[in-house]
C-alpha cells in the first residue's frame, strides 16, 4: 500500500511554498499573508490548489 | 467507523485512502504535522505527486499505460463526541476535498471539488474542456454529490 508520511511543520511550509511558487509565482509566506488578509481570488483554481495545503504550513 | 483514540481513528481513515489508491499505485500520501493527534484543528492529506493511472490491457492487446494522472487532497478534523461509547469517541470529519484528474502534461481534465467554506458550498465538478455546444464553461460548478476517493480512483 502507499506509504503515509507525516511532514514536519518546516517540510509542510516548503510544500506550500513550492506549490505557491509553481501555481502563482509567489512565496508560501506571501500566500499566507494574502490569504489571511482576504486578498486572494477564491474563484481562481490556482489559489484553491494552494489553499488546501495551508494546514501543512501551520 | 469511529475509533477510541484520535490516532486510531486517523490511521483508520488514512488506511482507507491507502487501500483505495493501492489499486492504482504506491505513490505516498503526505499528512500535515500532528495530523493524527490534535483535535480542533484542520489537517491535510494529499498525494505527494500525481498518481499515474494504468489501464488494464484489453484481451485483444489494446490499452496499456493510461495517459491520465490523479491528484488527491483532503482537509479533515478529528472530532470528539461525548454522547457515544468510548470505542466510538473520535471521528474523522472531512471538511474539504479536491480530486483532480489530469492529463500526461498535468493539464486539468476533471476537477471534483468540495470546499464549503470557500466559494461554492456544495460538491461540484469542473469540466476542463467542455465540448463544442456544451452549456458549461470551465468555470461552471456542475453539481455532484460527495465524491469519495474510492469512487474517483475507479474513474478511468
Backbone of each chain as ProteinMPNN parsed JSONL, in Angstrom:
{"seq_chain_A": "XXXXXXXXXXXXXXXXXXXXXXXXXXXXXXXXXXXXXXXXXXXXXXXXXXXXXXXXXX", "coords_chain_A": {"N_chain_A": [[0.849, -1.189, 0.0], [0.326, 2.362, -0.503], [2.635, 4.547, 1.136], [2.219, 6.564, 4.095], [3.266, 9.674, 4.924], [4.156, 11.729, 7.519], [4.599, 15.085, 7.537], [6.978, 17.435, 8.844], [6.481, 20.657, 10.387], [8.171, 22.415, 9.108], [8.822, 21.075, 6.751], [6.288, 20.98, 5.695], [5.795, 23.69, 5.296], [7.612, 24.137, 3.28], [6.489, 22.573, 1.288], [4.093, 23.982, 0.819], [5.192, 26.403, -0.015], [6.521, 25.645, -2.375], [4.341, 24.912, -3.969], [2.942, 27.343, -4.098], [4.766, 28.92, -5.41], [4.961, 27.593, -7.841], [2.339, 27.601, -8.825], [1.407, 30.247, -8.571], [3.483, 31.999, -8.576], [4.421, 33.257, -6.306], [5.755, 33.457, -2.93], [5.344, 31.004, -0.285], [4.969, 32.219, 2.205], [4.107, 34.754, 1.44], [1.751, 34.045, 0.201], [0.269, 33.089, 2.384], [0.042, 35.419, 3.849], [-1.485, 37.054, 2.122], [-3.748, 35.47, 1.995], [-4.687, 35.483, 4.644], [-5.342, 38.115, 4.816], [-7.489, 38.249, 3.248], [-7.231, 38.704, 0.534], [-7.067, 37.158, -1.703], [-8.127, 35.694, -4.809], [-10.704, 33.655, -4.653], [-12.032, 32.327, -6.574], [-10.238, 31.545, -8.342], [-8.709, 28.773, -9.581], [-6.064, 28.074, -9.208], [-5.417, 29.326, -6.829], [-7.052, 27.925, -5.031], [-5.876, 25.433, -5.255], [-3.518, 25.794, -3.883], [-4.407, 26.734, -1.447], [-5.579, 24.544, -0.087], [-3.423, 23.341, 0.964], [-2.605, 24.753, 3.125], [-2.863, 23.841, 5.896], [-0.577, 22.25, 6.095], [1.448, 23.984, 6.601], [0.929, 25.325, 8.899]], "CA_chain_A": [[0.0, 0.0, 0.0], [1.11, 3.606, -0.47], [3.076, 4.993, 2.445], [1.726, 7.864, 4.573], [4.402, 10.376, 5.522], [3.772, 12.941, 8.244], [5.622, 16.113, 7.351], [7.18, 18.405, 9.912], [5.967, 21.972, 10.022], [9.104, 23.022, 8.159], [8.625, 20.397, 5.47], [4.988, 21.421, 5.206], [5.944, 25.053, 4.778], [8.316, 24.013, 1.999], [5.495, 22.065, 0.341], [3.224, 25.099, 0.468], [5.978, 27.385, -0.767], [6.753, 25.116, -3.723], [3.079, 24.983, -4.701], [2.627, 28.751, -4.333], [5.696, 29.41, -6.44], [4.653, 26.948, -9.124], [0.986, 27.951, -9.299], [1.083, 31.668, -8.533], [4.677, 32.821, -8.675], [4.683, 33.96, -5.049], [6.245, 32.572, -1.884], [4.325, 30.498, 0.612], [4.696, 33.244, 3.217], [3.301, 35.803, 0.815], [0.421, 33.486, 0.006], [-0.42, 33.067, 3.68], [-0.269, 36.823, 4.186], [-2.615, 37.486, 1.29], [-4.911, 34.669, 2.401], [-5.189, 35.973, 5.925], [-5.883, 39.456, 4.594], [-8.661, 38.145, 2.388], [-6.931, 39.376, -0.724], [-6.905, 36.178, -2.769], [-9.312, 35.41, -5.612], [-11.059, 32.273, -4.344], [-12.583, 31.709, -7.776], [-9.074, 31.136, -9.12], [-8.382, 27.391, -9.221], [-4.685, 28.006, -8.73], [-5.454, 29.721, -5.414], [-7.632, 26.81, -4.284], [-4.884, 24.349, -5.248], [-2.531, 26.087, -2.845], [-5.097, 26.944, -0.159], [-5.83, 23.275, 0.607], [-2.151, 22.925, 1.572], [-2.287, 25.621, 4.275], [-2.601, 23.111, 7.144], [0.774, 21.698, 6.141], [2.417, 25.018, 6.988], [0.552, 25.996, 10.163]], "C_chain_A": [[0.885, 1.239, 0.0], [1.452, 3.995, 0.964], [2.389, 6.311, 2.804], [2.86, 8.512, 5.352], [3.897, 11.623, 6.221], [4.912, 13.945, 8.122], [5.783, 16.929, 8.625], [6.584, 19.734, 9.452], [6.862, 22.617, 8.966], [8.961, 22.392, 6.765], [7.293, 20.812, 4.85], [5.037, 22.82, 4.633], [6.646, 25.03, 3.426], [7.367, 23.501, 0.915], [4.583, 23.184, -0.133], [3.961, 26.123, -0.385], [6.196, 26.932, -2.205], [5.485, 25.232, -4.56], [2.721, 26.43, -5.037], [3.521, 29.335, -5.428], [5.281, 28.888, -7.814], [3.317, 27.445, -9.691], [0.803, 29.457, -9.493], [2.301, 32.573, -8.646], [4.957, 33.653, -7.437], [5.164, 32.953, -4.013], [5.084, 32.066, -1.029], [3.961, 31.51, 1.685], [3.813, 34.352, 2.655], [1.871, 35.303, 0.598], [-0.36, 33.508, 1.318], [-0.833, 34.468, 4.1], [-1.506, 37.296, 3.418], [-3.882, 36.751, 1.679], [-5.528, 35.211, 3.676], [-5.81, 37.358, 5.794], [-7.112, 39.435, 3.703], [-8.459, 38.726, 1.007], [-6.701, 38.406, -1.878], [-8.218, 35.954, -3.501], [-9.673, 33.948, -5.44], [-11.828, 31.602, -5.474], [-11.469, 31.201, -8.681], [-8.653, 29.74, -8.668], [-6.962, 27.266, -8.668], [-4.615, 28.37, -7.243], [-5.987, 28.564, -4.574], [-6.642, 25.648, -4.184], [-3.846, 24.551, -4.156], [-3.207, 26.172, -1.468], [-5.291, 25.648, 0.615], [-4.554, 22.755, 1.29], [-1.79, 23.753, 2.795], [-2.048, 24.844, 5.56], [-1.215, 22.491, 7.219], [1.752, 22.697, 6.736], [2.104, 25.667, 8.331], [0.37, 24.999, 11.302]], "O_chain_A": [[2.035, 1.196, 0.437], [0.657, 3.797, 1.883], [2.02, 7.084, 1.919], [3.351, 7.949, 6.331], [3.278, 12.482, 5.593], [6.038, 13.686, 8.547], [4.834, 17.093, 9.391], [6.232, 19.905, 8.285], [6.379, 23.28, 8.048], [8.976, 23.085, 5.748], [7.186, 20.975, 3.634], [4.407, 23.11, 3.616], [6.314, 25.811, 2.534], [7.432, 23.94, -0.233], [4.327, 23.325, -1.329], [3.415, 26.644, -1.357], [6.075, 27.724, -3.14], [5.546, 25.607, -5.731], [2.248, 26.712, -6.139], [3.081, 30.135, -6.254], [5.251, 29.623, -8.801], [3.192, 27.677, -10.893], [0.145, 29.899, -10.434], [2.16, 33.786, -8.796], [5.663, 34.658, -7.517], [5.003, 31.745, -4.189], [3.988, 32.627, -1.05], [2.791, 31.652, 2.039], [2.889, 34.824, 3.317], [0.906, 36.045, 0.787], [-1.524, 33.905, 1.343], [-1.921, 34.674, 4.639], [-2.439, 37.859, 3.991], [-4.966, 37.334, 1.693], [-6.744, 35.377, 3.771], [-6.695, 37.727, 6.566], [-7.709, 40.477, 3.432], [-9.41, 39.19, 0.377], [-6.189, 38.804, -2.925], [-9.291, 36.014, -2.901], [-9.018, 33.08, -6.018], [-12.23, 30.444, -5.353], [-11.725, 30.511, -9.667], [-8.282, 29.544, -7.511], [-6.697, 26.459, -7.778], [-3.837, 27.781, -6.493], [-5.432, 28.257, -3.519], [-6.576, 24.964, -3.163], [-3.354, 23.585, -3.572], [-2.648, 25.738, -0.461], [-5.183, 25.64, 1.841], [-4.615, 21.832, 2.101], [-0.776, 23.489, 3.441], [-1.096, 25.16, 6.274], [-0.725, 22.229, 8.318], [2.768, 22.308, 7.311], [2.895, 26.456, 8.848], [0.055, 25.395, 12.424]]}, "seq_chain_B": "XXXXXXXXXXXXXXXXXXXXXXXXXXXXXXXXXXXXXXXXXXXXXXXXXXXXXXXXXXXXXXXXXXXXXXXXXXXXXXXXXXXXXXXXXXXXXXXXXXXXXXXXXXXXXXXXXXXXXXXXXXXXXXXXXXXXXXXXXXXXXXXXXXXXXXXXXXXX", "coords_chain_B": {"N_chain_B": [[-15.983, 4.333, 10.285], [-15.875, 5.145, 13.669], [-13.222, 5.726, 16.166], [-11.401, 4.713, 19.18], [-9.377, 6.323, 19.989], [-7.752, 9.385, 18.998], [-5.529, 8.934, 17.267], [-5.899, 6.286, 16.471], [-8.304, 6.474, 15.062], [-7.645, 8.285, 13.007], [-5.647, 6.849, 11.717], [-7.169, 4.742, 10.769], [-8.77, 6.094, 8.944], [-6.802, 7.029, 7.164], [-5.773, 4.625, 6.255], [-7.883, 3.683, 4.769], [-7.81, 5.446, 2.615], [-5.299, 4.789, 1.61], [-5.752, 2.145, 0.858], [-7.688, 2.464, -1.116], [-6.223, 3.863, -3.034], [-4.247, 2.061, -3.583], [-4.878, 0.297, -5.543], [-4.112, 1.513, -7.773], [-1.5, 2.632, -7.595], [1.659, 3.02, -5.799], [2.23, 5.48, -4.864], [3.231, 7.764, -2.404], [1.261, 9.178, 0.312], [1.072, 12.376, 1.878], [0.794, 13.838, 5.097], [-0.236, 16.547, 7.191], [1.619, 18.061, 9.917], [1.272, 16.642, 13.181], [-1.083, 15.416, 12.533], [-2.397, 13.201, 13.379], [-3.144, 13.47, 15.963], [-3.994, 15.962, 17.058], [-6.803, 17.676, 18.098], [-9.521, 19.796, 17.032], [-8.393, 21.305, 15.026], [-7.652, 22.004, 11.61], [-6.538, 19.545, 9.414], [-4.422, 18.299, 6.747], [-4.316, 15.959, 4.04], [-2.63, 14.552, 1.289], [-1.822, 13.408, -2.027], [1.57, 12.841, -2.688], [2.687, 13.282, -5.118], [1.259, 13.377, -8.421], [-0.739, 10.507, -9.174], [-0.014, 8.098, -11.502], [-2.207, 6.706, -13.733], [-3.061, 3.458, -14.692], [-4.229, 1.65, -17.354], [-5.812, -1.498, -17.657], [-4.626, -3.975, -19.909], [-6.522, -4.687, -22.824], [-8.27, -7.676, -23.899], [-7.673, -8.079, -26.612], [-5.243, -6.985, -26.854], [-5.076, -4.24, -26.968], [-4.847, -1.047, -25.281], [-3.17, -0.556, -22.157], [-0.655, 1.522, -20.684], [-2.121, 4.269, -19.132], [-2.734, 7.701, -20.055], [-3.49, 9.38, -18.091], [-3.51, 11.159, -14.963], [-3.773, 11.34, -11.395], [-4.556, 13.511, -8.811], [-4.924, 13.852, -5.378], [-6.414, 15.489, -2.637], [-7.282, 16.311, 0.656], [-8.949, 17.961, 3.361], [-9.337, 17.605, 6.85], [-10.869, 17.167, 10.098], [-10.341, 16.065, 13.438], [-12.819, 14.871, 15.377], [-14.276, 14.966, 18.552], [-16.634, 13.111, 20.301], [-19.09, 13.179, 22.784], [-21.346, 11.784, 23.462], [-21.412, 9.091, 22.91], [-20.424, 5.58, 22.884], [-17.194, 4.801, 24.353], [-15.493, 3.54, 22.565], [-16.19, 4.634, 20.222], [-15.502, 7.234, 20.298], [-13.941, 9.118, 18.866], [-13.85, 10.693, 15.702], [-13.112, 11.053, 12.261], [-13.697, 13.854, 10.388], [-14.328, 14.839, 7.231], [-13.539, 17.89, 5.732], [-13.133, 19.152, 3.387], [-12.401, 18.625, -0.07], [-10.299, 18.0, -2.932], [-10.199, 16.461, -5.829], [-8.368, 15.691, -8.526], [-8.34, 14.955, -11.894], [-5.921, 14.533, -14.255], [-4.146, 15.228, -17.353], [-1.378, 13.775, -19.209], [0.446, 15.823, -19.228], [-0.08, 17.158, -16.943], [-2.247, 18.77, -17.31], [-5.529, 20.002, -16.666], [-8.335, 17.816, -16.492], [-10.767, 16.649, -15.335], [-12.187, 18.079, -12.468], [-12.947, 17.463, -9.247], [-14.592, 18.924, -6.641], [-14.996, 20.03, -3.268], [-15.505, 22.522, -1.188], [-16.671, 23.889, 1.229], [-16.35, 26.189, 2.832], [-15.217, 28.062, 1.29], [-16.038, 29.914, -1.323], [-18.064, 28.209, -3.656], [-20.478, 26.291, -2.039], [-21.482, 23.65, -2.167], [-20.803, 20.202, -3.179], [-19.083, 19.796, -6.292], [-18.273, 19.747, -9.813], [-15.725, 20.549, -12.113], [-15.423, 20.888, -15.549], [-12.838, 20.547, -17.654], [-12.379, 20.903, -20.428], [-14.926, 21.489, -21.973], [-17.074, 20.212, -24.537], [-17.737, 21.402, -27.914], [-20.569, 23.421, -28.134], [-21.387, 22.774, -25.627], [-23.184, 23.552, -22.639], [-21.681, 24.295, -20.524], [-18.989, 26.081, -19.132], [-15.481, 26.195, -18.352], [-15.419, 27.369, -15.842], [-17.8, 26.723, -14.728], [-19.78, 25.357, -12.106], [-20.57, 22.286, -11.801], [-23.131, 20.516, -10.354], [-22.616, 17.872, -8.02], [-22.925, 14.875, -5.989], [-21.329, 14.133, -2.807], [-18.12, 13.135, -3.587], [-16.213, 10.385, -3.239], [-12.839, 9.297, -2.485], [-12.594, 6.622, -3.048], [-14.454, 6.348, -5.099], [-13.458, 8.028, -7.123], [-11.05, 6.923, -7.876], [-11.809, 4.866, -9.412], [-12.537, 5.882, -11.787], [-11.177, 5.921, -14.439]], "CA_chain_B": [[-16.184, 3.825, 11.656], [-15.095, 5.946, 14.645], [-12.209, 4.991, 16.921], [-11.35, 5.012, 20.604], [-8.363, 7.349, 20.203], [-7.575, 10.151, 17.76], [-4.566, 8.285, 16.378], [-6.54, 5.087, 15.904], [-9.315, 6.877, 14.09], [-6.982, 8.872, 11.846], [-4.983, 5.75, 10.995], [-8.225, 4.017, 10.058], [-9.139, 6.961, 7.827], [-5.699, 7.04, 6.2], [-5.67, 3.288, 5.661], [-8.916, 3.588, 3.739], [-7.278, 6.155, 1.452], [-4.21, 3.983, 1.064], [-6.322, 0.967, 0.208], [-8.343, 2.902, -2.351], [-5.202, 4.255, -4.011], [-3.3, 0.972, -3.818], [-5.218, -0.397, -6.787], [-3.538, 2.288, -8.866], [-0.056, 2.893, -7.495], [2.167, 3.095, -4.428], [2.622, 6.866, -4.6], [2.953, 8.074, -1.0], [0.487, 10.313, 0.773], [1.667, 13.186, 2.933], [-0.161, 14.469, 6.003], [0.326, 17.694, 7.907], [2.175, 17.728, 11.226], [0.323, 16.36, 14.266], [-2.362, 15.12, 11.899], [-3.044, 12.031, 13.981], [-3.334, 13.64, 17.4], [-4.511, 17.247, 17.526], [-8.204, 17.963, 17.831], [-9.879, 21.206, 16.904], [-7.577, 21.973, 14.017], [-7.789, 21.402, 10.291], [-5.36, 18.841, 8.906], [-4.488, 17.982, 5.324], [-3.656, 14.771, 3.488], [-2.588, 14.724, -0.156], [-0.831, 12.614, -2.749], [2.812, 13.611, -2.745], [2.785, 13.642, -6.531], [0.124, 12.745, -9.103], [-0.708, 9.069, -9.398], [-0.203, 7.735, -12.897], [-3.221, 5.675, -13.844], [-2.704, 2.452, -15.685], [-5.349, 0.851, -17.841], [-5.516, -2.91, -17.885], [-4.667, -4.29, -21.342], [-7.716, -5.381, -23.281], [-7.948, -9.032, -24.388], [-7.099, -8.081, -27.956], [-3.924, -6.373, -26.833], [-5.112, -2.779, -26.922], [-4.814, -0.475, -23.927], [-1.83, -0.398, -21.6], [-0.477, 2.642, -19.767], [-3.018, 5.4, -19.33], [-2.07, 8.99, -20.026], [-4.154, 10.182, -17.078], [-2.898, 11.19, -13.641], [-4.762, 11.68, -10.372], [-4.084, 14.204, -7.619], [-5.928, 13.828, -4.324], [-6.123, 16.314, -1.465], [-8.421, 16.459, 1.551], [-8.792, 18.53, 4.692], [-10.216, 16.937, 7.805], [-10.687, 17.452, 11.515], [-10.634, 14.98, 14.368], [-13.932, 15.339, 16.195], [-14.557, 14.159, 19.743], [-18.062, 13.069, 20.615], [-19.285, 12.81, 24.186], [-22.597, 11.06, 23.69], [-21.321, 7.775, 22.285], [-19.499, 4.699, 23.612], [-15.798, 5.203, 24.296], [-14.87, 2.972, 21.361], [-16.607, 5.436, 19.073], [-15.378, 8.608, 20.769], [-13.302, 10.021, 17.915], [-14.283, 10.51, 14.315], [-12.522, 11.966, 11.297], [-14.716, 14.522, 9.598], [-13.765, 15.511, 6.059], [-14.025, 19.263, 5.631], [-12.885, 19.699, 2.054], [-11.58, 17.777, -0.928], [-10.028, 18.331, -4.326], [-9.724, 15.283, -6.551], [-8.101, 16.214, -9.855], [-7.919, 14.06, -12.959], [-5.05, 15.334, -15.101], [-3.559, 14.506, -18.478], [0.039, 13.433, -19.011], [1.194, 17.069, -19.015], [-0.67, 17.772, -15.747], [-3.361, 19.651, -17.646], [-6.764, 19.592, -15.998], [-9.352, 17.103, -17.26], [-11.953, 16.756, -14.478], [-11.836, 18.523, -11.115], [-14.02, 17.229, -8.28], [-14.322, 19.84, -5.536], [-15.929, 20.375, -2.203], [-14.828, 23.48, -0.304], [-17.843, 24.616, 1.722], [-16.066, 27.47, 3.476], [-14.542, 28.92, 0.315], [-16.739, 29.947, -2.6], [-19.235, 27.347, -3.85], [-20.581, 25.494, -0.817], [-21.871, 22.263, -2.377], [-19.855, 19.462, -4.025], [-19.278, 20.105, -7.697], [-17.294, 19.272, -10.787], [-15.332, 21.434, -13.213], [-15.036, 20.174, -16.762], [-11.778, 21.422, -18.144], [-12.522, 21.213, -21.859], [-16.256, 21.106, -22.444], [-17.132, 20.126, -25.985], [-18.43, 22.46, -28.639], [-22.0, 23.402, -27.888], [-21.695, 22.453, -24.236], [-23.646, 24.717, -21.887], [-20.791, 24.535, -19.391], [-17.632, 26.563, -19.333], [-14.526, 25.671, -17.373], [-15.694, 27.938, -14.531], [-19.097, 26.273, -14.225], [-19.773, 24.424, -10.972], [-21.575, 21.274, -12.107], [-23.432, 19.88, -9.06], [-22.46, 16.44, -7.817], [-22.944, 14.55, -4.569], [-19.972, 13.973, -2.297], [-17.372, 12.164, -4.387], [-15.182, 9.819, -2.376], [-11.614, 8.836, -3.122], [-12.885, 5.285, -3.576], [-15.176, 6.484, -6.363], [-12.707, 8.705, -8.177], [-9.968, 6.065, -8.387], [-12.422, 3.921, -10.356], [-12.994, 6.62, -12.953], [-10.716, 5.514, -15.766]], "C_chain_B": [[-15.315, 4.634, 12.606], [-14.118, 5.069, 15.415], [-12.161, 5.45, 18.35], [-10.23, 5.975, 20.933], [-8.219, 8.127, 18.9], [-6.641, 9.44, 16.779], [-5.179, 7.071, 15.699], [-7.519, 5.47, 14.805], [-8.671, 7.466, 12.832], [-6.276, 7.782, 11.039], [-6.003, 4.94, 10.195], [-8.631, 4.779, 8.798], [-8.059, 6.928, 6.742], [-5.544, 5.677, 5.522], [-6.72, 3.087, 4.572], [-8.466, 4.303, 2.464], [-6.171, 5.338, 0.784], [-4.758, 2.798, 0.293], [-6.969, 1.357, -1.114], [-7.309, 3.205, -3.422], [-4.308, 3.095, -4.403], [-3.62, 0.202, -5.095], [-4.595, 0.307, -7.988], [-2.015, 2.365, -8.782], [0.348, 2.856, -6.034], [2.68, 4.493, -4.121], [2.271, 7.239, -3.171], [1.944, 9.21, -0.835], [1.323, 11.084, 1.784], [0.544, 13.765, 3.786], [0.549, 15.602, 6.735], [0.776, 17.264, 9.305], [1.071, 17.586, 12.264], [-1.046, 15.938, 13.748], [-3.087, 13.941, 12.536], [-3.477, 12.289, 15.424], [-4.082, 14.899, 17.825], [-5.953, 17.453, 17.1], [-8.407, 19.455, 17.629], [-9.065, 21.988, 15.902], [-7.759, 21.256, 12.684], [-6.463, 20.782, 9.873], [-5.542, 18.564, 7.424], [-3.785, 16.668, 5.03], [-3.734, 14.906, 1.975], [-1.634, 13.704, -0.762], [0.416, 13.469, -2.899], [3.078, 14.086, -4.156], [1.638, 12.923, -7.233], [0.351, 11.257, -9.313], [-0.925, 8.825, -10.879], [-1.164, 6.564, -12.966], [-2.861, 4.729, -14.964], [-3.949, 1.682, -16.078], [-4.899, -0.594, -17.953], [-5.553, -3.166, -19.39], [-5.952, -5.028, -21.678], [-7.33, -6.75, -23.845], [-7.314, -9.046, -25.766], [-5.772, -7.344, -28.023], [-3.925, -4.862, -26.809], [-5.075, -2.299, -25.472], [-3.397, -0.373, -23.426], [-1.787, 0.825, -20.706], [-1.439, 3.775, -20.139], [-2.218, 6.686, -19.372], [-2.743, 9.923, -19.028], [-3.418, 10.078, -15.738], [-3.93, 11.701, -12.647], [-4.07, 12.337, -9.189], [-5.214, 14.232, -6.603], [-5.491, 14.735, -3.188], [-7.39, 16.478, -0.651], [-8.001, 17.241, 2.794], [-9.754, 17.798, 5.618], [-9.953, 17.469, 9.206], [-10.979, 16.194, 12.303], [-11.668, 15.52, 15.348], [-14.11, 14.397, 17.381], [-16.04, 14.248, 20.065], [-18.249, 12.521, 22.022], [-20.45, 11.861, 24.397], [-22.598, 9.668, 23.079], [-20.409, 6.889, 23.13], [-18.055, 5.118, 23.389], [-15.107, 4.719, 23.018], [-15.219, 3.765, 20.113], [-16.391, 6.923, 19.339], [-14.874, 9.569, 19.705], [-13.68, 9.665, 16.488], [-13.534, 11.51, 13.452], [-13.633, 12.538, 10.437], [-14.04, 15.261, 8.449], [-14.382, 16.895, 5.938], [-13.922, 19.803, 4.222], [-12.165, 18.651, 1.239], [-11.386, 18.419, -2.293], [-9.449, 17.071, -4.961], [-9.59, 15.689, -8.006], [-7.631, 15.112, -10.8], [-7.179, 14.921, -13.982], [-4.587, 14.521, -16.309], [-2.056, 14.332, -18.225], [0.914, 14.655, -18.778], [0.672, 17.84, -17.813], [-1.697, 18.842, -16.092], [-4.644, 19.114, -17.027], [-7.712, 18.882, -16.957], [-10.691, 17.225, -16.533], [-11.493, 17.135, -13.077], [-13.056, 18.342, -10.222], [-13.697, 18.035, -7.027], [-15.426, 19.823, -4.506], [-15.148, 21.258, -1.249], [-15.875, 24.401, 0.277], [-17.563, 25.953, 2.368], [-15.429, 28.467, 2.51], [-15.317, 28.874, -0.99], [-17.954, 29.025, -2.624], [-19.323, 26.322, -2.723], [-20.843, 24.013, -1.073], [-20.863, 21.55, -3.272], [-20.139, 19.709, -5.497], [-18.107, 19.609, -8.53], [-16.998, 20.413, -11.758], [-14.893, 20.559, -14.378], [-14.044, 21.053, -17.499], [-11.994, 21.837, -19.596], [-13.886, 20.766, -22.341], [-16.321, 21.134, -23.964], [-17.876, 21.291, -26.61], [-19.933, 22.334, -28.397], [-22.381, 23.071, -26.464], [-22.183, 23.708, -23.513], [-22.695, 25.103, -20.764], [-19.464, 25.11, -19.856], [-16.753, 25.946, -18.255], [-14.875, 26.165, -15.968], [-17.014, 27.441, -13.927], [-18.909, 25.279, -13.09], [-20.904, 23.42, -11.202], [-21.886, 20.498, -10.82], [-23.182, 18.379, -9.08], [-22.822, 16.163, -6.362], [-21.508, 14.529, -4.082], [-19.288, 12.87, -3.097], [-16.203, 11.656, -3.546], [-13.928, 9.475, -3.186], [-11.852, 7.471, -3.76], [-13.597, 5.359, -4.913], [-14.279, 7.041, -7.457], [-11.576, 7.824, -8.699], [-10.508, 5.048, -9.382], [-12.768, 4.585, -11.681], [-12.488, 6.074, -14.279], [-11.093, 4.081, -16.07]], "O_chain_B": [[-14.12, 4.79, 12.356], [-14.168, 3.841, 15.338], [-12.787, 6.445, 18.716], [-10.137, 6.416, 22.078], [-8.522, 7.609, 17.826], [-6.94, 9.359, 15.587], [-4.998, 6.857, 14.5], [-7.546, 4.85, 13.742], [-9.108, 7.177, 11.718], [-6.311, 7.799, 9.809], [-5.725, 4.508, 9.076], [-8.811, 4.193, 7.731], [-8.362, 6.813, 5.554], [-5.216, 5.605, 4.338], [-6.474, 2.404, 3.577], [-8.714, 3.819, 1.36], [-6.118, 5.215, -0.44], [-4.283, 2.484, -0.799], [-6.814, 0.659, -2.116], [-7.493, 2.848, -4.585], [-3.671, 3.14, -5.456], [-2.753, -0.463, -5.663], [-4.556, -0.244, -9.089], [-1.324, 2.182, -9.785], [-0.486, 2.686, -5.145], [3.485, 4.668, -3.207], [1.128, 7.053, -2.754], [1.792, 10.07, -1.701], [2.178, 10.514, 2.462], [-0.514, 14.134, 3.276], [1.772, 15.606, 6.874], [0.354, 16.222, 9.808], [0.073, 18.306, 12.237], [-2.051, 16.086, 14.444], [-4.264, 13.711, 12.258], [-4.105, 11.431, 16.045], [-4.744, 14.894, 18.863], [-6.285, 17.412, 15.916], [-7.566, 20.269, 18.011], [-9.054, 23.218, 15.936], [-7.991, 20.047, 12.644], [-5.407, 21.409, 9.967], [-6.658, 18.588, 6.905], [-2.8, 16.309, 5.675], [-4.76, 15.316, 1.431], [-0.742, 13.198, -0.081], [0.338, 14.661, -3.196], [3.629, 15.166, -4.365], [1.098, 11.957, -6.695], [1.463, 10.806, -9.588], [-1.91, 9.292, -11.451], [-0.947, 5.54, -12.318], [-2.417, 5.138, -16.037], [-4.64, 1.127, -15.225], [-3.752, -0.878, -18.3], [-6.42, -2.632, -20.082], [-6.412, -5.881, -20.919], [-6.178, -6.957, -24.227], [-6.505, -9.923, -26.067], [-5.238, -7.105, -29.105], [-2.868, -4.253, -26.643], [-5.258, -3.092, -24.548], [-2.49, -0.121, -24.22], [-2.773, 1.139, -20.039], [-1.546, 4.173, -21.299], [-1.138, 6.761, -18.787], [-2.578, 11.14, -19.117], [-2.796, 9.063, -15.424], [-4.857, 12.418, -13.024], [-3.117, 11.792, -8.633], [-6.341, 14.597, -6.937], [-4.317, 14.746, -2.818], [-8.456, 16.754, -1.202], [-6.847, 17.186, 3.219], [-10.853, 17.418, 5.213], [-8.947, 18.131, 9.46], [-11.775, 15.355, 11.88], [-11.424, 16.497, 16.056], [-14.096, 13.176, 17.223], [-16.619, 15.334, 20.094], [-17.638, 11.521, 22.398], [-20.52, 11.196, 25.431], [-23.657, 9.124, 22.764], [-19.696, 7.389, 24.0], [-17.726, 5.717, 22.364], [-14.248, 5.406, 22.465], [-14.603, 3.581, 19.063], [-17.011, 7.771, 18.697], [-15.324, 10.713, 19.64], [-13.808, 8.495, 16.126], [-13.339, 12.661, 13.841], [-14.411, 11.8, 9.833], [-13.271, 16.197, 8.671], [-15.599, 17.052, 6.029], [-14.556, 20.806, 3.893], [-11.395, 17.862, 1.788], [-12.177, 19.248, -2.742], [-8.327, 16.672, -4.649], [-10.588, 15.999, -8.657], [-6.645, 14.425, -10.53], [-7.719, 15.897, -14.504], [-4.627, 13.291, -16.296], [-1.542, 14.695, -17.167], [1.996, 14.547, -18.202], [0.943, 19.033, -17.671], [-1.989, 19.717, -15.277], [-4.814, 17.902, -16.887], [-7.872, 19.302, -18.103], [-11.632, 17.828, -17.048], [-10.524, 16.577, -12.562], [-14.079, 18.997, -10.421], [-12.644, 17.845, -6.42], [-16.604, 19.634, -4.811], [-14.23, 20.791, -0.575], [-15.973, 25.562, -0.12], [-18.463, 26.788, 2.447], [-15.138, 29.6, 2.892], [-15.253, 27.87, -1.699], [-18.78, 29.06, -1.711], [-18.375, 25.576, -2.475], [-20.452, 23.186, -0.25], [-20.146, 22.196, -4.038], [-21.295, 19.819, -5.903], [-17.101, 19.124, -8.013], [-17.898, 21.144, -12.171], [-14.106, 19.626, -14.221], [-14.369, 22.164, -17.915], [-11.808, 23.003, -19.945], [-13.994, 19.763, -23.047], [-15.696, 21.981, -24.603], [-18.552, 22.061, -25.927], [-20.485, 21.236, -28.457], [-23.562, 23.081, -26.118], [-21.663, 24.8, -23.742], [-22.887, 26.134, -20.119], [-18.895, 24.67, -20.855], [-17.24, 25.258, -17.358], [-14.648, 25.445, -14.996], [-17.309, 27.704, -12.761], [-17.991, 24.46, -13.114], [-22.053, 23.675, -10.842], [-20.986, 19.88, -10.252], [-23.506, 17.701, -10.055], [-23.007, 17.096, -5.581], [-20.582, 14.858, -4.824], [-19.843, 11.782, -3.256], [-15.309, 12.423, -3.188], [-13.968, 9.379, -4.412], [-11.38, 7.195, -4.863], [-13.368, 4.515, -5.779], [-14.332, 6.58, -8.597], [-11.18, 7.963, -9.856], [-9.737, 4.434, -10.119], [-13.243, 3.92, -12.601], [-13.292, 5.789, -15.167], [-10.781, 3.576, -17.149]]}, "name": "protein", "num_of_chains": 2, "seq": "XXXXXXXXXXXXXXXXXXXXXXXXXXXXXXXXXXXXXXXXXXXXXXXXXXXXXXXXXXXXXXXXXXXXXXXXXXXXXXXXXXXXXXXXXXXXXXXXXXXXXXXXXXXXXXXXXXXXXXXXXXXXXXXXXXXXXXXXXXXXXXXXXXXXXXXXXXXXXXXXXXXXXXXXXXXXXXXXXXXXXXXXXXXXXXXXXXXXXXXXXXXXXXXXXXXXXX"}
